[in-house]
């Protein structure tokens, strides 16, 4: 404990000293607008987007020393992240109060939601080679089809640039945590390459079986075969093992034998070509395989003996897509596209007796066609986007979704007002249709929503304020407690899956960002959520949630050419309901869980002169050692610390 206190004091003293230094330049540096693709499936500046989009940049992720995408999403506007314990444990994300299976997750545009349960587990998704993450808040069904009711998270890989160079990271800290990563990045003529390989392991923070290791490698290659034509390839592989200490949490017993293994593989090939300034097209093919399995034990209540429970749920998705865009001079951009996808999954469960064994195999094909029109009128004062999509799913037939949004610039005050409408839907998963308690007659969930807001810059761009109101209704809701839990034993068998009546939710997002001086950026957001559901409660969704971030950088601190960065993040999460495994009469029924606050700090010192390229890093998470849980029965890690070295080797720097 004394050592931890010393580390805490050291981090705080360093931050205070740096904050007290005078900056050489007092004028704030004006940031260039970010380019996003998720909102319209076309490249556009974030300033021009007519709906609600947030971006987490790779630079921010590096400065915060966040190893996992789930950590990078934590604190984004309108987003809730629930991690069931230490790193490597199940991690779900929701947007504006939706279920985890109502958030579509993409990796470089590839759908990675599993067809078995319909959601994506962020536990093993690292930030290696991430250029930025785009978050579309609100329905994206008219562009992306199923599972985009709440919005879309798109994790985009960086393209190689500049002379080829190598990077290496190594850090270690609490709970015998270690993290090593090597990478290559660069371009030569028409070819560019960016890739990393990393290994992370930890003993965890519970007394036993909380260990975790993760190997991940991510690559992107680009080949400019024509002046305006590029062939791209993406490859991602991940392998992990996680101790499931809380597998038998409902019996209040730490499980020394339970574990989860996973292998994830993604590959994509893409061709993009612009034959003329007005016309461009893109075609791609992708393949995703996820191979999760787990093994654990639970107490047989009748015989008071341990019984073994195993599960193996491999799934595959193959997708072919094409899109064409035509830009009408000065005022419009027309887009049409199509997707064809094949999904396959298998569910094997084996208990202590052969009679407990079961096997489920399922597959289906999906066809989607969409069209979109983007308009810029009145000298860019008025912007509008409208789209429609048709989907055909094996199993329940056809679905049509539409969306429209617009923004208007009030020039005297430079206020950009936005309003939008969107349909959405979610197809029933294989588990919901064909599982032991499945129902092949299920209807798809459908939704409609509106949101309205504005963006206001003040003080010559030093302050930005962005309030947004949203309202959504979801019909034919399919609600299951297992969708909100990690792999655990003892979840009571529910009744046959059924469609419920509508769920209504509304809320307000407040976003603010300021750069009072060139070396300091302050940002914050707050989300209020109110909902009415047929089941009475939405678990793991707080009504109040906020985030505060302070990021600073200083140059020539110790020696000429050096640089220091410091980031402080404050997460504030209000009270909410959570599945309660300790309720003897009705295990995993909703129960209140307390609010919590958490502070993370990340520091980095970048050497100058001949040691340029070398950096020292230090990170503290849950700095003040708050005792809290994001879900009942799954305690969050206490205060933990990492320190390490980061080196970037550029051959040109030696010349």
NORFENQUI-V818226 format. One record per backbone hydrogen bond with DSSP energy under -0.5 kcal/mol. NH is the residue of the N-H (numbers start at 1). CO is the residue of the C=O. E is the energy in kcal/mol with one decimal. If there is no record, write none. Layout:
nh=<NH;NH>
co=<CO;CO>
e=<E;E>
This chain:
nh=<5;6;7;8;9;10;11;12;13;14;15;16;17;18;19;20;21;21;30;36;36;41;44;46;48;49;52;53;54;56;57;58;61;62;63;64;65;65;66;67;69;70;72;73;74;76;79;80;82;83;84;85;89;92;94;96;98;102;103;104;106;107;108;110;112;114;118;122;122;124;125;126;127;130;131;132;133;134;135;136;136;137;137;138;138;140;141;143;144;145;147;148;148;150;151;152;153;154;154;155;155;156;156;158;165;166;167;168;169;170;171;172;173;174;176;177;177;178;179;180;181;182;183;184;185;186;187;188;191;192;193;194;195;196;197;198;199;200;201;202;203;210;212;213;214;215;216;217;218;219;220;221;222;223;224;225;226;229;230;231;232;233;234;235;236;237;238;239;240;241;242;243;244;245;245;247;249;251;252;253;255;256;259;260;261;262;264;265;266;267;268;269;270;271;272;273;274;276;280;281;282;283;284;285;286;287;288;289;290;291;292;293;294;295;296;298;300;301;304;305;307;309;310;311;312;313;315;316;317;318;319;320;321;322;323;324;325;326;327;328;328;331;332;333;334;335;336;337;338;339;340;341;342;343;344;345;346;347;348;349;350;351;356;357;358;360;362;364;366;367;368;369;370;371;372;373;374;375;376;377;381;381;382;383;384;385;386;387;388;389;390;391;392;393;394;396;397;399;401;403;404;405;406;407;408;409;410;410;411;413;414;415;416;416;417;417;418;419;420;421;422;423;424;426;430;431;433;434;435;435;438;439;442;445;446;447;448;449;450;451;452;453;454;455;456;457;458;462;462;463;464;465;466;468;469;470;471;472;473;474;475;476;477;479;480;483;484;485;488;489;497;500;503;504;505;506;507;508;509;510;511;512;513;514;515;517;520;521;522;523;524;525;526;527;528;529;530;532;536;539;540;541;543;545;546;547;548;549;550;551;552;553;554;556;562;563;564;565;566;567;568;569;570;571;572;573;574;576;577;578;580;581;583;584;588;589;589;591;593;596;598;600;601;602;603;604;605;606;606;607;607;611;612;613;614;615;616;617;618;619;620;621;623;625;628;630;631;634;636;640;642;643;644;645;646;647;648;649;649;650;651;651;653;654;655>
co=<1;2;3;4;5;6;7;8;9;10;11;12;13;14;15;16;17;18;28;34;44;37;36;34;45;46;137;51;135;133;55;131;57;58;59;60;61;62;61;65;125;122;68;69;70;73;76;94;92;81;90;83;86;82;80;78;95;99;100;151;153;110;155;107;105;119;114;91;120;121;122;124;67;127;156;156;56;154;54;134;152;52;135;136;150;148;423;140;140;141;425;145;425;102;102;136;104;134;152;106;153;132;154;129;185;649;183;647;181;645;179;643;177;641;173;173;174;201;171;199;169;197;167;195;165;193;162;191;188;222;186;220;184;218;182;216;180;214;178;212;175;203;202;241;200;239;198;237;196;235;194;233;192;231;190;223;229;226;272;223;270;221;268;219;266;217;264;215;262;213;260;211;258;209;243;244;246;248;249;248;245;254;295;242;293;240;238;289;236;287;234;285;232;283;230;281;228;279;325;273;323;271;321;269;319;267;317;265;315;263;313;261;311;259;309;307;305;299;300;300;298;296;350;294;348;292;290;344;288;342;286;340;284;338;282;336;280;334;278;326;332;328;328;374;326;372;324;370;322;368;320;366;318;364;316;362;314;360;312;358;310;353;353;354;349;347;345;343;341;392;339;390;337;388;335;386;333;384;331;382;377;378;377;407;375;405;373;403;371;401;369;399;367;397;365;393;393;391;389;387;421;385;419;383;417;381;408;415;409;410;410;410;414;455;408;415;453;406;451;404;449;402;447;445;115;116;429;430;430;431;435;432;439;426;475;424;473;422;471;420;469;418;467;416;465;414;463;458;459;458;513;456;511;509;452;507;450;505;448;503;446;500;501;477;478;480;481;482;486;247;437;477;474;532;472;530;470;528;468;526;466;524;464;522;462;520;517;551;514;549;512;547;510;545;508;543;506;504;533;537;577;538;575;527;572;525;570;523;568;521;566;519;564;562;559;606;554;604;552;602;550;600;548;598;546;596;544;593;538;591;589;579;580;582;580;580;586;578;576;573;571;569;620;567;618;565;616;563;604;605;614;608;609;607;611;646;605;644;603;642;601;640;599;622;626;634;634;631;628;621;619;172;617;170;615;168;613;166;647;648;164;649;650;651;652>
e=<-2.3;-2.3;-2.0;-2.5;-2.8;-2.4;-2.4;-2.4;-2.9;-2.3;-2.2;-2.4;-2.6;-2.3;-2.3;-1.3;-0.5;-1.2;-0.5;-0.5;-3.1;-2.1;-2.0;-3.7;-2.0;-1.0;-0.6;-0.7;-2.4;-2.6;-0.6;-2.3;-2.0;-2.3;-2.4;-2.0;-0.6;-0.9;-1.9;-0.6;-2.6;-0.5;-1.6;-2.1;-1.2;-2.4;-1.9;-2.4;-2.6;-0.5;-2.5;-1.6;-2.0;-2.3;-2.5;-3.1;-1.6;-2.0;-1.2;-2.1;-3.4;-2.0;-2.5;-1.5;-2.4;-1.9;-2.3;-2.6;-0.6;-0.5;-1.0;-0.9;-2.1;-1.9;-2.8;-1.3;-2.6;-2.5;-2.9;-0.5;-3.0;-2.5;-0.8;-0.7;-2.2;-2.2;-0.7;-1.3;-2.9;-1.8;-1.3;-1.0;-0.6;-3.2;-0.7;-1.8;-2.7;-2.8;-0.5;-2.6;-0.5;-2.3;-0.6;-2.1;-2.3;-2.1;-2.2;-2.5;-2.9;-2.3;-2.0;-2.4;-1.9;-2.2;-0.6;-0.8;-1.3;-2.5;-2.4;-2.6;-2.3;-2.4;-2.3;-2.4;-2.0;-1.9;-2.9;-3.2;-2.0;-2.5;-2.6;-2.4;-2.4;-2.3;-2.4;-2.9;-2.6;-2.3;-2.3;-2.4;-2.9;-0.5;-2.4;-2.1;-2.6;-3.0;-2.1;-2.5;-1.8;-2.9;-2.6;-2.3;-2.4;-2.6;-2.6;-1.5;-2.1;-1.2;-2.9;-2.9;-3.3;-2.2;-2.7;-2.4;-2.6;-2.6;-2.5;-2.6;-2.1;-2.0;-2.7;-2.9;-1.9;-0.6;-1.1;-1.8;-1.6;-1.5;-2.4;-1.2;-2.9;-0.7;-2.6;-2.5;-3.1;-1.9;-2.8;-2.6;-2.7;-2.1;-2.2;-2.6;-2.3;-2.9;-2.4;-2.4;-2.0;-1.3;-2.1;-2.7;-2.8;-2.4;-2.6;-2.2;-2.6;-2.4;-2.6;-2.7;-2.3;-2.4;-0.6;-2.4;-2.1;-2.5;-2.7;-2.2;-4.2;-0.8;-2.6;-0.7;-2.8;-3.0;-1.8;-2.3;-2.3;-2.3;-2.4;-3.0;-2.3;-2.3;-2.3;-2.7;-2.6;-2.1;-2.8;-2.7;-3.0;-2.6;-3.2;-0.7;-1.8;-1.0;-1.4;-2.1;-3.0;-2.8;-2.1;-2.3;-2.4;-2.8;-2.6;-2.6;-2.8;-2.8;-2.5;-2.4;-2.4;-2.9;-2.4;-1.8;-1.5;-0.6;-1.6;-1.5;-2.0;-2.3;-2.4;-2.0;-2.7;-2.1;-2.6;-2.5;-2.4;-2.3;-2.7;-2.8;-2.2;-3.1;-2.7;-3.2;-0.9;-1.2;-2.2;-2.5;-2.1;-3.0;-2.2;-2.6;-2.2;-2.7;-2.9;-2.8;-2.7;-3.1;-1.8;-0.9;-2.0;-2.3;-2.2;-2.3;-2.7;-2.7;-2.6;-2.3;-2.2;-2.3;-0.6;-3.3;-1.1;-0.9;-1.2;-1.7;-0.5;-2.4;-2.7;-0.7;-3.6;-2.2;-2.4;-3.2;-2.0;-2.5;-1.8;-2.3;-2.5;-2.0;-1.9;-3.3;-0.5;-1.6;-2.3;-2.9;-1.8;-2.1;-1.8;-2.4;-1.8;-1.8;-2.3;-1.9;-2.4;-2.3;-1.8;-2.4;-2.5;-0.7;-3.1;-0.6;-1.5;-2.0;-3.1;-2.6;-3.0;-2.4;-3.2;-2.2;-2.4;-3.0;-2.3;-2.7;-3.4;-0.7;-0.7;-0.6;-0.5;-1.2;-1.7;-1.2;-0.6;-3.4;-2.6;-3.1;-2.6;-2.6;-2.5;-2.8;-2.1;-1.7;-2.9;-2.8;-1.4;-2.7;-2.2;-3.1;-1.9;-0.7;-1.4;-2.7;-3.1;-2.4;-2.4;-2.0;-2.2;-2.9;-2.6;-2.2;-3.0;-3.0;-0.9;-0.5;-3.6;-0.8;-0.9;-1.5;-3.0;-2.2;-2.2;-3.0;-2.3;-2.7;-3.0;-1.9;-2.5;-2.3;-1.8;-2.2;-2.8;-2.3;-2.3;-2.5;-2.5;-2.8;-2.9;-3.0;-2.6;-2.7;-2.9;-1.5;-0.5;-2.5;-2.3;-0.8;-1.1;-1.0;-2.8;-0.7;-1.5;-1.8;-2.6;-2.5;-2.4;-2.7;-2.8;-2.5;-3.2;-2.1;-2.7;-3.7;-0.5;-0.6;-2.5;-1.6;-1.7;-0.6;-2.1;-2.5;-2.5;-2.5;-2.4;-2.9;-3.1;-2.6;-3.3;-2.5;-0.8;-0.7;-0.6;-2.0;-2.4;-2.0;-2.4;-2.3;-2.2;-2.7;-2.5;-3.1;-2.1;-3.1;-0.5;-0.7;-0.5;-0.5;-1.6;-1.5;-1.2>
